[in-house]
Amino acid sequence: MVDYRYALRGRFFDIAATADSPEEIARQARYVDDGLMFIAEGRIAALMSWEEGQSLLKQPDDWVDLRGKLIVPGFVDTHLHYPQTEMIGAFGEQLLEWLTTYTFPVESQYGNAGHAAQMSAFFLNQLLSNGTTTALVFGTVHPESVDALFAAAAQQNMRLIAGKVMMDRNAPDYLTETAEQSYQQTRELILRWHNHQRLGYAITPRFAPTSTPALLEAVQRLREAFPDTWLHTHLSENPQEIAWVKSLWPEHENYLDVYHHYGLTGKRSVFAHAIHLQDAEWNCLHDSDSAVAFCPTSNLFLGSGLFRLQTCWQKKVKMGIGTDVGAGTTFNMLRTLGEAYKIGQLQSYKLCASEAFYHATLGGARALCLDEHIGNFSVGKEADFVVLDPAVSPLQQLRSARCKDIYEQLFMLMTLGDDRNIAQTWINGECAWNRDGLEVAA
């Protein structure tokens, strides 16, 4: 007998264990064509075939009918900016000009607690309606921005990691702070929110160009005082940015060495973009057990460059997928994976469906050091998952009917899919978002 609150019947796909190569992912892929998943106290209690599981039901009809749907682990977004939601799709600039023209003026509003609360609610709804159950998120320099986001995420019982931007130079006066002010405000936020429910705090220096040595020393002090927090920043997104870092930090060997010098690489350190890395930087990321976030739509939209996924595998660096809203152009992980595939194609790398879904689920969880908690349907994992409707348009129905196996259908979803394919999103064993607006009843 399995003790459970919900039993869900449908099709299930996940990757059963973390992997160090695409070939290993393929071996760990798991598909149950007609399965029964039991949920108890917010966790996966069991996953088995319908034939095996039906005898364990309390009553013959004691299950939620999701037949025809495909259930996968919740998507893990390893890099995005919630304040930039309202400026997504801003026209015509590359990174540094884009920050000055669009980003900084928008972020200036987030000292207003009411505005921050309103946008936090909108942002989390965008995540849930797109099947994202865990995210690593930038706030703004204002503590109010982080308080609002964490308060909203706590109401949903989401597993969310976020932090206030730390920035003390090369930005408008209305967004800069002193290193000591940044240290004190960040410390207070860590004490208030880190490890509260399912929340985690990320110490968040924006990037090296907006950081003085004094600020990075403050970040180092915080990291040493709170070693189980995350470190979240940007790295090697844009050639002009890299040249700027070299002019500001000429004593350092390369961009990553600026962070490494202050002890900011390591477990739970996540560096967004990492497009234009030298071999020494890849080696440092691997040796320090750091992770990177691959942000396909953002990299294309800002013309930043093509992430080298094959090199990432060769160097054995942990990697997750980031939508990077608002330079990224969608919250939807299916669309983001489709763009990742195209970036691979431009470099003669074939990103297959099992690998893509690994990066968006268990691989992303591993990059965030959360793979013991989320990322697949192993017994005891937190029950965060998304229910996909595999064919919601005439074109998808036509293409789906011609798919020979689950991998073709997954590939169809990541090339033709979007938010319409998200039927339900479950958080910690509860249905947190339902496309049809109906309560789920067992």
C-alpha positions in Angstrom: 0.0 0.0 0.0 1.2 3.5 -0.9 0.1 6.4 1.4 -0.9 9.2 -0.9 -3.0 12.4 -1.3 -3.1 12.4 -5.1 -2.7 9.7 -7.8 -2.3 11.0 -11.3 -2.7 8.8 -14.4 -1.0 9.9 -17.6 2.2 9.6 -19.7 5.5 10.4 -17.9 8.9 11.4 -19.1 12.0 12.3 -17.1 15.7 11.6 -16.9 16.3 9.2 -14.0 19.8 10.4 -13.0 22.3 13.2 -13.6 24.7 12.6 -16.5 28.1 13.7 -17.8 27.4 13.2 -21.5 24.5 13.3 -24.0 24.9 9.5 -24.4 24.5 9.0 -20.7 21.3 11.2 -20.7 19.9 8.9 -23.4 20.6 5.9 -21.3 18.9 7.5 -18.2 15.8 8.6 -20.1 12.6 7.1 -18.7 9.2 7.0 -20.4 6.0 5.5 -18.9 3.3 5.4 -21.6 0.4 4.7 -19.2 1.6 5.5 -15.7 0.4 6.2 -12.2 2.2 8.7 -10.0 1.4 8.9 -6.3 1.9 12.1 -4.3 2.1 12.4 -0.6 3.0 15.4 1.6 4.3 17.4 -1.4 6.6 14.6 -2.6 6.7 11.8 -5.1 5.7 8.7 -3.3 5.8 6.3 -6.3 5.8 6.2 -10.1 4.8 3.0 -11.9 2.8 1.7 -14.8 -1.0 1.7 -14.5 -1.0 -2.0 -14.6 1.3 -2.2 -11.5 -0.2 0.7 -9.7 -4.0 0.3 -10.0 -4.1 -2.3 -7.2 -2.6 0.2 -4.8 -5.5 2.7 -5.2 -7.8 3.3 -2.2 -10.7 3.1 -4.6 -10.7 2.0 -8.3 -11.5 5.6 -9.5 -9.3 7.4 -7.0 -7.0 9.1 -9.5 -6.8 12.4 -11.5 -7.3 11.6 -15.2 -4.5 13.2 -17.2 -4.6 10.6 -20.0 -3.6 12.2 -23.3 -1.3 14.6 -21.5 2.5 14.3 -21.0 3.8 14.9 -17.5 7.5 16.1 -17.1 9.4 17.6 -14.2 8.9 21.3 -13.6 11.2 23.5 -15.7 14.2 25.1 -14.0 15.1 28.5 -15.2 18.7 29.3 -14.2 18.8 33.0 -15.1 16.3 35.8 -15.5 15.5 39.3 -14.3 12.0 39.8 -12.9 12.1 43.7 -13.1 12.8 43.5 -16.8 9.5 41.8 -17.5 7.9 45.1 -18.4 10.6 45.9 -21.0 10.8 42.6 -22.8 11.2 43.0 -26.5 12.9 46.4 -26.3 14.3 47.3 -29.7 17.6 47.9 -31.3 20.5 47.7 -28.9 23.3 45.4 -27.9 24.1 44.7 -24.2 25.8 47.9 -22.9 23.6 50.3 -24.8 20.5 48.2 -23.9 21.3 48.5 -20.2 21.6 52.3 -20.4 18.7 52.9 -22.7 16.1 50.5 -21.3 17.2 48.5 -18.2 18.3 51.1 -15.7 15.3 53.4 -16.2 12.9 50.5 -15.7 14.7 49.2 -12.6 14.5 52.6 -11.0 10.8 52.0 -10.2 11.5 49.0 -7.8 12.2 51.1 -4.7 8.4 51.5 -4.7 7.1 48.5 -2.7 3.7 48.6 -4.3 5.1 48.5 -7.8 7.5 45.7 -6.8 4.6 43.7 -5.4 2.4 44.2 -8.5 5.2 43.1 -10.8 6.2 40.2 -8.6 2.7 38.7 -8.8 2.7 39.2 -12.6 6.1 37.6 -12.9 5.3 34.5 -10.9 2.1 34.0 -12.9 4.2 34.1 -16.1 6.6 31.5 -14.6 3.7 29.2 -13.6 1.7 29.6 -16.8 4.8 28.5 -18.7 5.6 25.5 -16.6 8.6 26.9 -14.7 8.6 25.7 -11.1 12.1 26.8 -10.0 14.1 29.9 -11.0 17.2 31.9 -10.2 16.2 35.5 -10.4 17.8 39.0 -10.3 16.0 41.7 -8.4 17.1 45.4 -8.5 19.4 47.3 -6.2 16.4 48.0 -4.0 15.7 45.7 -1.1 12.0 46.3 -1.7 12.3 44.4 -5.0 13.5 41.3 -3.2 11.1 41.5 -0.3 8.2 41.7 -2.7 9.3 38.8 -4.9 10.1 36.5 -1.9 6.8 37.3 -0.2 4.9 36.4 -3.4 6.9 33.2 -3.9 6.3 32.1 -0.3 2.6 32.4 -0.8 2.9 29.9 -3.7 5.4 27.7 -1.7 7.7 27.9 -4.7 11.3 26.9 -4.8 12.8 30.2 -5.8 16.3 31.7 -5.5 16.7 35.5 -5.8 18.8 38.4 -4.7 19.2 42.1 -4.7 21.5 43.6 -7.3 24.8 44.9 -5.8 26.2 47.8 -7.8 28.5 50.7 -6.8 29.9 52.2 -10.0 29.3 52.7 -13.8 25.5 53.0 -13.4 23.1 56.0 -12.9 23.3 57.7 -9.5 19.8 56.6 -8.7 20.9 52.9 -8.8 24.3 53.0 -7.2 25.1 52.4 -3.6 28.2 52.2 -1.4 29.9 48.9 -0.9 29.0 49.0 2.8 25.4 49.9 2.2 25.2 47.0 -0.3 26.7 44.6 2.2 24.4 45.6 5.1 21.2 45.5 3.0 22.2 42.1 1.5 23.0 40.7 4.9 19.6 41.7 6.2 17.8 40.1 3.3 19.8 36.9 3.7 18.8 36.7 7.4 15.2 37.4 6.5 14.6 35.1 3.6 17.4 32.5 3.1 16.0 29.0 3.8 12.6 30.4 4.6 10.2 27.7 3.3 11.6 26.7 -0.1 13.4 30.0 -0.7 17.1 30.6 -1.2 19.2 33.7 -1.4 21.6 34.5 -4.2 24.3 37.1 -3.5 24.0 39.2 -6.7 26.7 41.5 -7.9 25.4 42.6 -11.3 28.7 42.1 -13.1 32.4 43.1 -12.8 32.0 46.5 -14.6 29.5 47.8 -12.0 31.6 46.5 -9.1 34.5 48.2 -7.4 37.1 46.1 -5.5 35.4 47.2 -2.3 32.1 45.8 -3.5 33.6 42.4 -4.5 35.3 42.3 -1.1 31.9 42.8 0.5 30.5 40.0 -1.6 33.4 37.8 -0.5 32.7 38.5 3.1 29.0 37.6 2.7 29.9 34.4 0.8 32.2 33.4 3.6 29.6 34.3 6.3 26.8 32.5 4.5 28.4 29.6 2.6 25.1 27.9 1.7 23.8 30.9 -0.3 24.2 31.2 -4.0 26.4 33.5 -6.1 24.7 34.8 -9.2 26.2 37.2 -11.8 27.1 37.7 -15.5 30.2 36.5 -17.3 31.5 37.1 -20.9 28.2 37.9 -22.6 29.5 40.5 -25.1 32.9 41.3 -26.6 32.6 45.0 -25.7 31.8 44.0 -22.1 34.9 41.8 -22.0 37.1 44.6 -23.2 35.6 46.9 -20.6 36.4 44.4 -17.9 40.0 44.2 -19.1 40.3 48.0 -18.9 38.8 48.1 -15.4 40.7 45.1 -14.0 44.0 45.0 -16.0 45.8 43.1 -13.3 43.6 40.0 -13.9 44.3 37.3 -16.4 40.7 37.2 -17.7 37.1 38.1 -16.9 36.4 35.1 -14.7 39.6 35.6 -12.8 38.1 38.8 -11.4 35.5 36.8 -9.6 37.8 33.9 -8.8 40.2 36.3 -7.1 37.5 37.2 -4.6 36.5 33.6 -3.9 33.3 33.9 -5.9 33.6 30.8 -8.0 32.6 27.4 -6.5 29.6 25.3 -5.6 26.3 27.3 -6.0 28.0 29.9 -8.1 26.1 30.5 -11.4 27.5 32.6 -14.2 25.1 33.7 -16.9 26.0 33.5 -20.6 29.7 32.5 -20.6 29.8 32.8 -24.4 33.3 34.1 -25.1 35.4 32.1 -22.6 39.1 31.3 -22.8 40.3 27.7 -22.1 41.6 28.9 -18.7 38.1 30.1 -17.8 36.5 26.9 -18.7 39.1 25.0 -16.7 38.5 27.2 -13.7 34.7 26.7 -13.9 35.2 23.0 -13.9 37.9 22.9 -11.2 35.9 25.1 -8.9 32.6 23.2 -9.5 30.9 26.4 -10.7 27.9 26.4 -13.2 26.8 28.4 -16.2 23.5 29.4 -17.5 22.9 29.1 -21.3 20.4 31.8 -22.4 19.6 31.2 -26.1 16.9 33.8 -26.8 18.8 36.6 -25.1 22.1 35.8 -26.8 20.4 35.9 -30.2 18.2 39.0 -29.4 21.1 41.1 -28.2 23.5 39.7 -30.9 25.9 38.5 -28.1 27.1 35.3 -29.7 26.7 31.6 -29.7 27.1 29.5 -26.5 29.4 26.5 -27.1 27.4 23.7 -25.7 29.8 21.0 -27.0 32.7 22.7 -25.3 30.7 22.9 -22.1 30.3 19.1 -22.2 34.0 18.6 -23.1 35.1 20.7 -20.1 32.6 19.0 -17.8 31.0 22.3 -16.6 27.6 22.2 -15.1 25.0 24.0 -17.1 21.3 25.0 -17.0 19.0 26.9 -19.3 18.0 30.5 -18.7 15.3 32.5 -20.4 17.0 35.8 -19.3 13.9 37.8 -19.5 13.9 40.7 -20.4 16.7 40.5 -23.0 15.3 37.0 -23.5 12.1 37.1 -25.5 10.0 34.4 -23.8 9.3 32.9 -20.4 8.5 29.6 -22.2 11.1 26.9 -21.8 9.8 25.0 -24.9 10.4 28.0 -27.1 13.8 28.6 -25.4 14.9 25.0 -26.1 13.9 25.5 -29.7 16.3 28.4 -30.0 19.0 26.4 -28.2 18.6 23.8 -30.9 19.2 26.4 -33.6 22.3 27.7 -31.8 23.6 24.2 -31.8 22.8 23.7 -35.5 24.9 26.8 -36.4 27.8 25.1 -34.8 27.1 21.6 -36.2 25.9 20.3 -32.8 22.7 18.3 -32.8 20.8 19.0 -29.6 18.4 16.1 -29.3 15.2 16.2 -27.3 16.3 14.0 -24.4 19.3 16.3 -23.8 17.3 19.5 -24.2 14.7 18.4 -21.6 17.5 17.3 -19.3 19.0 20.7 -19.3 15.6 22.3 -18.6 14.9 19.9 -15.7 17.4 17.7 -13.9 20.5 19.4 -15.5 19.2 22.8 -14.4 18.6 21.4 -10.9 22.1 20.1 -10.8 23.5 23.5 -11.9 21.8 25.0 -8.9 22.8 22.2 -6.6 19.2 21.2 -6.1 19.2 17.9 -7.8 18.6 16.1 -4.5 15.3 17.9 -4.2 13.9 18.4 -7.7 14.4 17.6 -11.4 12.9 14.2 -11.9 10.3 11.7 -10.5 12.6 9.8 -8.2 10.8 8.7 -5.0 11.2 11.4 -2.3 11.7 14.3 -4.7 9.5 17.4 -4.3 6.4 17.1 -6.5 7.1 20.0 -8.9 6.0 19.1 -12.4 4.3 20.4 -15.5 1.4 18.7 -17.4 1.9 19.2 -21.2 -0.9 19.1 -23.7 1.0 17.8 -26.7 -1.1 19.0 -29.5 -3.1 22.3 -29.1 -3.1 23.5 -32.7 -4.0 21.9 -36.0 -0.3 22.0 -37.0 0.8 20.4 -33.8 -2.0 17.8 -34.1 -0.9 17.0 -37.7 2.8 16.7 -36.7 2.1 14.8 -33.4 0.1 12.1 -35.2 3.1 11.4 -37.4 5.6 11.1 -34.5 7.1 7.6 -34.2 8.1 7.8 -30.6 8.3 10.0 -27.5 11.5 11.6 -28.6 9.9 12.9 -31.8 7.0 14.2 -29.8 9.3 16.0 -27.4 11.3 17.5 -30.3 8.0 18.6 -31.9 7.1 20.3 -28.6 10.4 22.2 -28.3 10.2 23.4 -31.9 6.5 24.1 -32.3 5.4 24.4 -28.7 4.6 27.5 -26.6 2.6 28.5 -23.5 -0.6 27.0 -25.0 0.9 23.6 -24.4 1.1 24.1 -20.6 -2.1 22.5 -19.2 -1.2 22.5 -15.5 1.8 23.4 -13.3 2.1 21.7 -9.9 4.1 23.1 -7.0 5.1 20.9 -4.0 2.2 18.5 -4.7 -0.5 21.0 -5.4 -1.9 22.3 -8.7 -0.7 25.9 -8.7 -1.8 26.9 -12.2 -4.5 25.3 -14.4 -5.0 26.5 -18.0 -8.7 25.7 -17.9 -9.2 27.4 -14.5 -10.6 24.3 -12.8 -9.7 22.9 -9.4 -8.0 19.6 -9.4 -10.0 17.0 -7.4 -8.8 13.6 -6.5 
